[in-house]
Amino acid sequence: MRRTGTVGEVFLAFLRLGVTSFGGPVAHLGYFRDDLVVRRRWMDDRAYADLVALCQFLPGPASSQVGFAIGLQRAGLGGALAAFAAFTLPSALLLVAFAAGAAALGGPVGGGVLGGLKIVAVAIVAHAVWGMARTLTPDARRAAIAVVALALTLLLPAAPGQLGALAVGIAAGLVLLRGGDSPPETELPPFGVPRAVAVGCLLVFVLGLVVLPLLTAATGSGAVALADAFFRSGALVFGGGHVVLPLLQSGVVQTGWVSPETFLSGYAAAQAVPGPLFTFAAFLGAVSDVGPGGLSGAGIALAAIFLPGFLVLLGVLPFWDAVRRRPRVRAAMGGANAAVVGILGAALYSPVFTTAITGPGPLVLAAIGFVLLTAFKAPAWAVVLVGAAGGVVLSFT
């Protein structure tokens, strides 16, 4: 297919988005539409809507996958990589800088800031659960799937509980949700990915899930273990954004690589920077006790968490338009999306709530943050600032 743009053009367009796109994946998709569809006219609204639907259906960071695909259509593989780098690096570098400075924070003020960041994470995750529940569990059947997924995630060990919840959601969707949604009426635009390349990408995706754990066991390498944990998180998360939280918590907190307090402080800091929430991985890779740490650890974690979503996207692009019209596929993904709500609800309880809410003061501060997000529609970065200031106040009381 003929490309209509250049790699440099794509890089500059997404760099602008990377430093200005606050508010999470839904907001990012709005920024993309305003700049790339309405203003630059790189594709029409119908094509953009179809692309968004595809990326929301796949595992991985939806907004980053949309940007990757737009770059691919505009300037080939170089354009796709340029879109990813420009949209991701600003927030990743800011979080690596925060990781370096977090260790230096001490005394009541520094401790209060970190405590406030943990508390405001409660409000942010609660807001995400609320919004996703309204969208993904609009009826009794899907709400029931979400509750079962929440119970499995809380009552079973971390990885088996999350995978079991997702499997139960898919199975329940196949039984309970068939015929619930009408098939899509439009077709996806062509992206020029040969079928042989697509199959190769899917093979690499599967090999990553199988080979990385074996390499970790065989070599004992911390760098390989780090790549394995973040690759698995990126491969298994449906819905993107906040949904990656329980998977990362399982991979780095329950293994003892990162303390719960550091994890929640970094998660809250990730709300205050533009760009994709998956760049939280850069912070975790930088502070992890396993692997090289610092900038090298951040790079490994960042590449590993984004790679699976891009491999799956490239793998399904030539086939997806036909597959997505099948009723069983739509029913299965409806159940999976409902299960995602339950998995995120479990993460809201543990580790977010149980770690951050230690008394009446933190509970009041978390409630203030939630009201600011829901009733006043305050941006997440502003709520993070309020939480940090509130944490300092609480540290002196």
Buried (B, 14 or more C-beta within 10 A) or exposed (E): EEBEBBBEBBBEBBBBBBBEBBBBBBBBBEBBBEBBBEEBEBBEEEBBBBBBBBBBBBBBBBBBBBBBBBBBBBBBBBBBBBBBBBBBBBBBBBBBBBBBEBEEBEEEEBBBBBBBBBBBBBBBBBBBBBBBBEEBBEEEBBBBBBBBBBBBBBEBEBBEBBBBBBBBBBBBBBEBBBEBEEEBEEEBBEBBBEEEBBEBBBEBBEEBBEBBBEBBEEEEBBBBBBBBBBBBBBBBBBBBBBBBBBBBBBBBBBBEBBBBBBBBBBBBBBBBBBBBBBBBBBBBBBBBEBBBBBBBBBBBBBBBBBBBBBBBBBBBBBBBBEEBEEBEBBBBBBBBBBBBBBBBBBBBEBBBBEBBBEEEBBBBBBBBBBBBBBEEEBBBBBBBBBBBBBBBEBBEE
